[in-house]
Amino acid sequence: MKLIATRFLFIGVVILASVPAIAQNQGNSFSGRVQRVWEDGFRLNTNGRSIKVDTYDICGDNTARHISAGDQVSVTGEFDGGEFDAFSVTKANAQSVCQ
């Protein structure tokens, strides 16, 4: 009986430890207008909120070749520190950026 209780306790701890990782992998999405662009990211204005988007993982240092200030875009990703790490960027015409 003690072995069964220990197994359930261990499984419970593993599940609870996995919850933040599972939630983090779900990601977030935002839509808005690009305010400013630099080599590996841009600033997105979404509903009065300004978000610094890091696009290095999908565009490298070539973000400015694909996105311009004034573009309407949607981004998916997750927050890491004070930045939003983009998993994908899509323009208003449904064109994926840097893919």
N, C-alpha and C positions, 0 to 999 in steps of 0.2 A: 504494500500500500504506500509506503514511504517513497519507493522508486517512482510510482505513478504520479504522486504529488510533485515530486522533483521534476519530472518530465514536463508536466503541465506548467509549472512555474518557469522553466527554461523556455518553453515555447511562447509563453506570454511575454517574457522579456524580449525575445527575438522579434515578436510582432510589434511591440511598443517601440522598439528601437528602429524599426523599419518605417513607421508612420511618417516621420518628417521627410525621409528620402522619397517616399511615394508621393507625398503632397508636393514636394519641390519639383519632381519630375512632371507633374501635371502642367506646370507653367502658367503663364498669364498671357493675355493679349490686350493690345491697345491699338487704337486708331487715332490718327490726327494728322496735322500738317507739320512738315519738316521746317524748323526755324533756321538751323545752321548745320553745315556739314563739314567734317574734317576727314583725314585719311582713313581712320578706322572706327568712325561712328558719326552720330548726329544727335541733335537736340530735337525732340518731338513735343509739340504742344497738343495736348489731348484734354479737352474739356477744361481749359484753364490751368491745367497742371503741366509743368515742364519736366520731361524725362530725358535723361542722358542715356542714349542707346549705344551699346558697344557692339559693333558689327564685325570685329576682327575675325571671329571664328567662321563667318560665312563670306566675307568680302576681302579679308586680309587688309592691306593698306590701300585698297582701291575703291572705297565707298563713294568718294566724290565722282568717280566715273559712272556710277549707276544711279545716284540719288542727288537731287538738287534742292536747294531751299525753295519752299513753296509746294513741293510734291505732297500729295495726300497718300499716306501709307498706313498699313496695318502691320504690326509686329507681334510675334509670339516669342516667349522666352521666360527668363526668370531674373529676379533681382539678386545681385551679388554686390554687397557693400552698397555704395551709392549709385551704382549703375544698373541698367537693365541689359543683361546679356541676351542678344537676339539669337533665336534658333532659326527664324525665318523673317523675311521682310517682303511684303506684297504691295505693289502699287495699286491705285484705285481701279486700273484696267485689268486687274487680276494677274498681272505679270509678276512672277517671282523675281526678286532682285538677287544678283550674285549667285545664282544656282547653276 
